[in-house]
Amino acid sequence: MAKKSKTSASKALRGFWKPKGVVNERHAKSFSAWLEKHAEGVDIATFIHSTDHEKKHAKALSVLIK
């Protein structure tokens, strides 16, 4: 298993997905759609927390958080 990512980008993505600790369904839907196209369909939590995906975090932020 990859190391846990602790970057500011991963924290921002988590805040987008789960503001105040509760999943925002609209954000989850758009995040999942982005992951299908750009991250081999990996699940949201794995994408956010895995260092394997850190290079794609900034790209996801720029598209998802406008």
C-alpha positions in Angstrom: 0.0 0.0 0.0 1.2 3.5 -0.8 2.1 6.0 1.8 -0.6 8.4 2.9 -0.5 11.8 1.1 -0.5 14.8 3.4 -0.2 17.6 0.8 -2.2 20.7 0.7 -3.8 19.5 -2.5 -5.0 16.3 -1.0 -6.4 18.2 2.0 -8.2 20.6 -0.4 -9.7 17.6 -2.4 -10.9 16.0 0.8 -12.6 19.3 1.8 -14.2 19.5 -1.6 -15.5 15.9 -1.4 -16.4 15.9 2.3 -16.9 19.4 3.7 -17.3 19.3 7.5 -16.8 15.5 7.3 -20.0 14.8 5.3 -19.9 13.7 1.7 -21.3 16.3 -0.7 -23.2 14.2 -3.2 -22.9 16.7 -6.1 -19.2 17.0 -5.6 -18.7 13.2 -5.2 -20.5 12.7 -8.5 -18.3 15.2 -10.4 -15.2 13.9 -8.7 -16.0 10.3 -9.6 -16.7 11.3 -13.2 -13.3 13.0 -13.3 -11.6 9.9 -11.8 -13.1 7.6 -14.5 -11.5 9.7 -17.2 -8.2 10.6 -15.6 -7.3 8.1 -12.9 -8.3 4.7 -14.1 -11.6 4.9 -12.1 -9.9 4.6 -8.7 -12.2 5.4 -5.8 -12.2 8.9 -4.3 -10.7 8.1 -1.0 -7.8 6.1 -2.5 -7.1 8.9 -5.0 -7.0 11.6 -2.3 -5.0 9.6 0.3 -2.5 7.7 -1.8 0.9 9.2 -2.7 0.7 7.3 -6.0 -1.7 9.9 -7.2 -0.1 13.1 -5.9 0.9 14.3 -9.3 -2.8 14.4 -10.4 -4.1 16.2 -7.4 -3.4 19.7 -8.7 -5.0 18.9 -12.0 -8.1 17.5 -10.2 -8.3 20.7 -8.1 -8.1 23.0 -11.1 -11.0 21.2 -12.8 -13.2 20.4 -9.9 -12.9 23.5 -7.7 -13.8 26.6 -9.8 
